[in-house]
Structure formats: C-alpha cells, structure tokens
Amino acid sequence: MDSFSGSGDGKNHYKALFRRKLVIETVGAKDEVVKFIPALTISEEVLIEGLNLLEEAIHSTLNE
C-alpha cells in the first residue's frame, strides 16, 4: 500500500508514526502518499519492527 484515499491521510499517518518514533516522508499534492525510506544497511529485525509500527499507525488513524 503506497497511497491513501482522502485528503491529507498521509499527514495523519505521519503524525501517528512520529509519535511512535518512526520518521517517514509524505508527498503528493495533498500529502496522500507516505514514503517509507529505510537505510540500505537496515537489519531485517529493525525493518520488520518499522513495518509493524507503520501498520499500527495506519490502523490507528483509519479507526479514528
């Protein structure tokens, strides 16, 4: 999933991720796309942890 419906959903996901200490970037005319940009040297364990945080943030903002 690389984009979200609705105006500004990416910004809402960004805020939820930032609260979880995960920094991402939003792009698009209305911040509708969230870019997840891990380091090239990221370990699989840390990558999975970050993806789990991303999933939690998306679920929390969709349930608001």
N, CA, C and O atoms as a printed pandas DataFrame, in Angstrom:
     atom_number atom_name residue_name chain_id  residue_number  x_coord  y_coord  z_coord
0              1         N          MET        A               1    0.861   -1.167    0.000
1              2        CA          MET        A               1    0.000    0.000    0.000
2              3         C          MET        A               1    0.909    1.232    0.000
3              4         O          MET        A               1    1.695    1.412    0.930
4              5         N          ASP        A               2    0.816    2.068   -1.012
5              6        CA          ASP        A               2    1.682    3.231   -1.059
6              7         C          ASP        A               2    0.920    4.545   -1.132
7              8         O          ASP        A               2    1.544    5.606   -1.172
8              9         N          SER        A               3   -0.393    4.509   -1.150
9             10        CA          SER        A               3   -1.154    5.747   -1.105
10            11         C          SER        A               3   -2.438    5.515   -0.327
11            12         O          SER        A               3   -2.862    4.378   -0.120
12            13         N          PHE        A               4   -3.044    6.607    0.097
13            14        CA          PHE        A               4   -4.215    6.543    0.949
14            15         C          PHE        A               4   -5.293    7.426    0.372
15            16         O          PHE        A               4   -5.005    8.488   -0.179
16            17         N          SER        A               5   -6.532    6.995    0.494
17            18        CA          SER        A               5   -7.628    7.795   -0.033
18            19         C          SER        A               5   -7.936    8.942    0.917
19            20         O          SER        A               5   -7.659    8.867    2.114
20            21         N          GLY        A               6   -8.493    9.968    0.386
21            22        CA          GLY        A               6   -8.892   11.094    1.212
22            23         C          GLY        A               6   -7.808   12.135    1.302
23            24         O          GLY        A               6   -6.621   11.842    1.157
24            25         N          SER        A               7   -8.228   13.338    1.542
25            26        CA          SER        A               7   -7.298   14.456    1.613
26            27         C          SER        A               7   -6.514   14.441    2.906
27            28         O          SER        A               7   -7.093   14.430    3.992
28            29         N          GLY        A               8   -5.193   14.441    2.793
29            30        CA          GLY        A               8   -4.346   14.582    3.963
30            31         C          GLY        A               8   -4.168   13.332    4.803
31            32         O          GLY        A               8   -3.604   13.416    5.894
32            33         N          ASP        A               9   -4.630   12.168    4.338
33            34        CA          ASP        A               9   -4.458   10.957    5.134
34            35         C          ASP        A               9   -2.989   10.672    5.408
35            36         O          ASP        A               9   -2.640   10.216    6.497
36            37         N          GLY        A              10   -2.131   10.934    4.440
37            38        CA          GLY        A              10   -0.700   10.723    4.635
38            39         C          GLY        A              10   -0.179   11.526    5.810
39            40         O          GLY        A              10    0.648   11.037    6.579
40            41         N          LYS        A              11   -0.651   12.748    5.954
41            42        CA          LYS        A              11   -0.213   13.590    7.072
42            43         C          LYS        A              11   -0.675   12.999    8.402
43            44         O          LYS        A              11    0.062   13.054    9.386
44            45         N          ASN        A              12   -1.882   12.436    8.445
45            46        CA          ASN        A              12   -2.357   11.804    9.676
46            47         C          ASN        A              12   -1.504   10.585   10.023
47            48         O          ASN        A              12   -1.177   10.368   11.190
48            49         N          HIS        A              13   -1.144    9.794    9.017
49            50        CA          HIS        A              13   -0.285    8.636    9.244
50            51         C          HIS        A              13    1.094    9.096    9.708
51            52         O          HIS        A              13    1.693    8.488   10.595
52            53         N          TYR        A              14    1.588   10.167    9.106
53            54        CA          TYR        A              14    2.888   10.714    9.503
54            55         C          TYR        A              14    2.890   11.066   10.991
55            56         O          TYR        A              14    3.825   10.716   11.711
56            57         N          LYS        A              15    1.863   11.745   11.444
57            58        CA          LYS        A              15    1.790   12.140   12.849
58            59         C          LYS        A              15    1.747   10.915   13.764
59            60         O          LYS        A              15    2.407   10.891   14.803
60            61         N          ALA        A              16    0.976    9.903   13.380
61            62        CA          ALA        A              16    0.884    8.683   14.183
62            63         C          ALA        A              16    2.228    7.963   14.214
63            64         O          ALA        A              16    2.613    7.425   15.253
64            65         N          LEU        A              17    2.942    7.944   13.103
65            66        CA          LEU        A              17    4.255    7.308   13.065
66            67         C          LEU        A              17    5.275    8.091   13.868
67            68         O          LEU        A              17    6.107    7.501   14.557
68            69         N          PHE        A              18    5.223    9.402   13.789
69            70        CA          PHE        A              18    6.167   10.234   14.535
70            71         C          PHE        A              18    6.006   10.004   16.032
71            72         O          PHE        A              18    6.993    9.956   16.766
72            73         N          ARG        A              19    4.763    9.860   16.484
73            74        CA          ARG        A              19    4.511    9.560   17.902
74            75         C          ARG        A              19    5.126    8.217   18.288
75            76         O          ARG        A              19    5.442    7.994   19.457
76            77         N          ARG        A              20    5.296    7.329   17.323
77            78        CA          ARG        A              20    5.893    6.013   17.573
78            79         C          ARG        A              20    7.403    6.024   17.304
79            80         O          ARG        A              20    8.040    4.971   17.272
80            81         N          LYS        A              21    7.962    7.206   17.114
81            82        CA          LYS        A              21    9.407    7.389   16.902
82            83         C          LYS        A              21    9.897    6.858   15.552
83            84         O          LYS        A              21   11.060    6.478   15.420
84            85         N          LEU        A              22    9.011    6.832   14.550
85            86        CA          LEU        A              22    9.386    6.414   13.209
86            87         C          LEU        A              22    9.201    7.607   12.276
87            88         O          LEU        A              22    8.103    8.154   12.170
88            89         N          VAL        A              23   10.265    8.002   11.609
89            90        CA          VAL        A              23   10.216    9.165   10.731
90            91         C          VAL        A              23   10.025    8.702    9.293
91            92         O          VAL        A              23   10.770    7.857    8.796
92            93         N          ILE        A              24    9.022    9.264    8.636
93            94        CA          ILE        A              24    8.732    8.975    7.239
94            95         C          ILE        A              24    8.546   10.306    6.521
95            96         O          ILE        A              24    8.674   11.368    7.131
96            97         N          GLU        A              25    8.249   10.252    5.251
97            98        CA          GLU        A              25    8.031   11.466    4.466
98            99         C          GLU        A              25    6.692   11.346    3.747
99           100         O          GLU        A              25    6.350   10.286    3.225
100          101         N          THR        A              26    5.941   12.441    3.726
101          102        CA          THR        A              26    4.701   12.458    2.958
102          103         C          THR        A              26    4.911   13.298    1.711
103          104         O          THR        A              26    5.617   14.306    1.738
104          105         N          VAL        A              27    4.290   12.874    0.619
105          106        CA          VAL        A              27    4.409   13.587   -0.654
106          107         C          VAL        A              27    3.057   13.583   -1.349
107          108         O          VAL        A              27    2.124   12.902   -0.923
108          109         N          GLY        A              28    2.970   14.338   -2.403
109          110        CA          GLY        A              28    1.733   14.449   -3.163
110          111         C          GLY        A              28    1.098   15.805   -2.908
111          112         O          GLY        A              28    1.414   16.483   -1.930
112          113         N          ALA        A              29    0.221   16.177   -3.780
113          114        CA          ALA        A              29   -0.420   17.490   -3.690
114          115         C          ALA        A              29   -1.146   17.695   -2.365
115          116         O          ALA        A              29   -1.227   18.815   -1.860
116          117         N          LYS        A              30   -1.672   16.610   -1.806
117          118        CA          LYS        A              30   -2.415   16.707   -0.549
118          119         C          LYS        A              30   -1.837   15.768    0.507
119          120         O          LYS        A              30   -2.564   15.277    1.371
120          121         N          ASP        A              31   -0.525   15.517    0.438
121          122        CA          ASP        A              31    0.145   14.608    1.376
122          123         C          ASP        A              31   -0.537   13.250    1.436
123          124         O          ASP        A              31   -0.685   12.674    2.514
124          125         N          GLU        A              32   -0.955   12.734    0.279
125          126        CA          GLU        A              32   -1.699   11.484    0.249
126          127         C          GLU        A              32   -0.804   10.244    0.119
127          128         O          GLU        A              32   -1.305    9.119    0.137
128          129         N          VAL        A              33    0.501   10.438   -0.011
129          130        CA          VAL        A              33    1.428    9.317   -0.158
130          131         C          VAL        A              33    2.438    9.354    0.985
131          132         O          VAL        A              33    3.005   10.400    1.299
132          133         N          VAL        A              34    2.649    8.197    1.596
133          134        CA          VAL        A              34    3.643    8.071    2.660
134          135         C          VAL        A              34    4.833    7.311    2.097
135          136         O          VAL        A              34    4.678    6.214    1.558
136          137         N          LYS        A              35    6.030    7.899    2.222
137          138        CA          LYS        A              35    7.245    7.236    1.751
138          139         C          LYS        A              35    7.971    6.655    2.961
139          140         O          LYS        A              35    8.294    7.370    3.909
140          141         N          PHE        A              36    8.216    5.376    2.914
141          142        CA          PHE        A              36    8.954    4.670    3.950
142          143         C          PHE        A              36   10.342    4.419    3.380
143          144         O          PHE        A              36   10.485    3.657    2.424
144          145         N          ILE        A              37   11.371    5.049    3.952
145          146        CA          ILE        A              37   12.700    5.036    3.361
146          147         C          ILE        A              37   13.716    4.510    4.383
147          148         O          ILE        A              37   14.374    5.301    5.059
148          149         N          PRO        A              38   13.848    3.188    4.501
149          150        CA          PRO        A              38   14.820    2.647    5.456
150          151         C          PRO        A              38   16.252    2.783    4.922
151          152         O          PRO        A              38   16.470    2.905    3.717
152          153         N          ALA        A              39   17.198    2.758    5.824
153          154        CA          ALA        A              39   18.608    2.784    5.434
154          155         C          ALA        A              39   18.947    1.514    4.655
155          156         O          ALA        A              39   18.347    0.464    4.887
156          157         N          LEU        A              40   19.894    1.605    3.744
157          158        CA          LEU        A              40   20.297    0.431    2.973
158          159         C          LEU        A              40   20.913   -0.654    3.848
159          160         O          LEU        A              40   20.913   -1.828    3.477
160          161         N          THR        A              41   21.431   -0.269    4.995
161          162        CA          THR        A              41   22.096   -1.216    5.888
162          163         C          THR        A              41   21.192   -1.697    7.018
163          164         O          THR        A              41   21.681   -2.277    7.988
164          165         N          ILE        A              42   19.900   -1.471    6.913
165          166        CA          ILE        A              42   18.970   -1.831    7.979
166          167         C          ILE        A              42   18.935   -3.352    8.161
167          168         O          ILE        A              42   18.963   -4.114    7.194
168          169         N          SER        A              43   18.874   -3.763    9.414
169          170        CA          SER        A              43   18.764   -5.204    9.670
170          171         C          SER        A              43   17.316   -5.644    9.438
171          172         O          SER        A              43   16.391   -4.834    9.501
172          173         N          GLU        A              44   17.142   -6.916    9.175
173          174        CA          GLU        A              44   15.794   -7.437    8.947
174          175         C          GLU        A              44   14.917   -7.222   10.181
175          176         O          GLU        A              44   13.732   -6.910   10.060
176          177         N          GLU        A              45   15.498   -7.389   11.356
177          178        CA          GLU        A              45   14.745   -7.213   12.602
178          179         C          GLU        A              45   14.221   -5.780   12.747
179          180         O          GLU        A              45   13.060   -5.574   13.103
180          181         N          VAL        A              46   15.064   -4.813   12.474
181          182        CA          VAL        A              46   14.662   -3.411   12.588
182          183         C          VAL        A              46   13.662   -3.048   11.491
183          184         O          VAL        A              46   12.731   -2.281   11.735
184          185         N          LEU        A              47   13.844   -3.588   10.295
185          186        CA          LEU        A              47   12.905   -3.349    9.207
186          187         C          LEU        A              47   11.511   -3.864    9.576
187          188         O          LEU        A              47   10.516   -3.168    9.379
188          189         N          ILE        A              48   11.447   -5.067   10.102
189          190        CA          ILE        A              48   10.161   -5.642   10.499
190          191         C          ILE        A              48    9.532   -4.816   11.615
191          192         O          ILE        A              48    8.322   -4.588   11.614
192          193         N          GLU        A              49   10.340   -4.372   12.557
193          194        CA          GLU        A              49    9.823   -3.510   13.634
194          195         C          GLU        A              49    9.219   -2.232   13.059
195          196         O          GLU        A              49    8.140   -1.812   13.476
196          197         N          GLY        A              50    9.912   -1.615   12.106
197          198        CA          GLY        A              50    9.405   -0.394   11.481
198          199         C          GLY        A              50    8.128   -0.632   10.689
199          200         O          GLY        A              50    7.206    0.182   10.727
200          201         N          LEU        A              51    8.079   -1.740    9.978
201          202        CA          LEU        A              51    6.866   -2.066    9.219
202          203         C          LEU        A              51    5.691   -2.340   10.147
203          204         O          LEU        A              51    4.554   -1.991    9.830
204          205         N          ASN        A              52    5.959   -2.961   11.288
205          206        CA          ASN        A              52    4.899   -3.173   12.280
206          207         C          ASN        A              52    4.391   -1.846   12.829
207          208         O          ASN        A              52    3.190   -1.677   13.040
208          209         N          LEU        A              53    5.306   -0.899   13.063
209          210        CA          LEU        A              53    4.897    0.433   13.512
210          211         C          LEU        A              53    4.052    1.127   12.451
211          212         O          LEU        A              53    3.060    1.784   12.764
212          213         N          LEU        A              54    4.456    0.974   11.197
213          214        CA          LEU        A              54    3.693    1.558   10.092
214          215         C          LEU        A              54    2.280    0.976   10.060
215          216         O          LEU        A              54    1.304    1.713    9.920
216          217         N          GLU        A              55    2.176   -0.327   10.189
217          218        CA          GLU        A              55    0.867   -0.978   10.182
218          219         C          GLU        A              55    0.006   -0.501   11.351
219          220         O          GLU        A              55   -1.178   -0.221   11.167
220          221         N          GLU        A              56    0.584   -0.405   12.547
221          222        CA          GLU        A              56   -0.151    0.080   13.725
222          223         C          GLU        A              56   -0.660    1.501   13.512
223          224         O          GLU        A              56   -1.803    1.818   13.839
224          225         N          ALA        A              57    0.206    2.357   12.957
225          226        CA          ALA        A              57   -0.171    3.759   12.743
226          227         C          ALA        A              57   -1.307    3.870   11.735
227          228         O          ALA        A              57   -2.234    4.657   11.928
228          229         N          ILE        A              58   -1.240    3.096   10.674
229          230        CA          ILE        A              58   -2.297    3.136    9.662
230          231         C          ILE        A              58   -3.618    2.674   10.268
231          232         O          ILE        A              58   -4.654    3.307   10.065
232          233         N          HIS        A              59   -3.577    1.577   11.007
233          234        CA          HIS        A              59   -4.803    1.082   11.634
234          235         C          HIS        A              59   -5.363    2.093   12.632
235          236         O          HIS        A              59   -6.575    2.293   12.696
236          237         N          SER        A              60   -4.492    2.727   13.406
237          238        CA          SER        A              60   -4.982    3.687   14.401
238          239         C          SER        A              60   -5.614    4.907   13.756
239          240         O          SER        A              60   -6.614    5.416   14.261
240          241         N          THR        A              61   -5.055    5.392   12.649
241          242        CA          THR        A              61   -5.636    6.574   12.002
242          243         C          THR        A              61   -6.898    6.224   11.217
243          244         O          THR        A              61   -7.797    7.057   11.098
244          245         N          LEU        A              62   -6.979    5.013   10.682
245          246        CA          LEU        A              62   -8.191    4.607    9.975
246          247         C          LEU        A              62   -9.349    4.384   10.936
247          248         O          LEU        A              62  -10.508    4.500   10.539
248          249         N          ASN        A              63   -9.057    4.069   12.183
249          250        CA          ASN        A              63  -10.100    3.826   13.183
250          251         C          ASN        A              63  -10.550    5.090   13.896
251          252         O          ASN        A              63  -11.462    5.039   14.722
252          253         N          GLU        A              64   -9.926    6.228   13.591
253          254        CA          GLU        A              64  -10.306    7.489   14.264
254          255         C          GLU        A              64  -11.602    8.021   13.709
255          256         O          GLU        A              64  -12.078    9.068   14.149
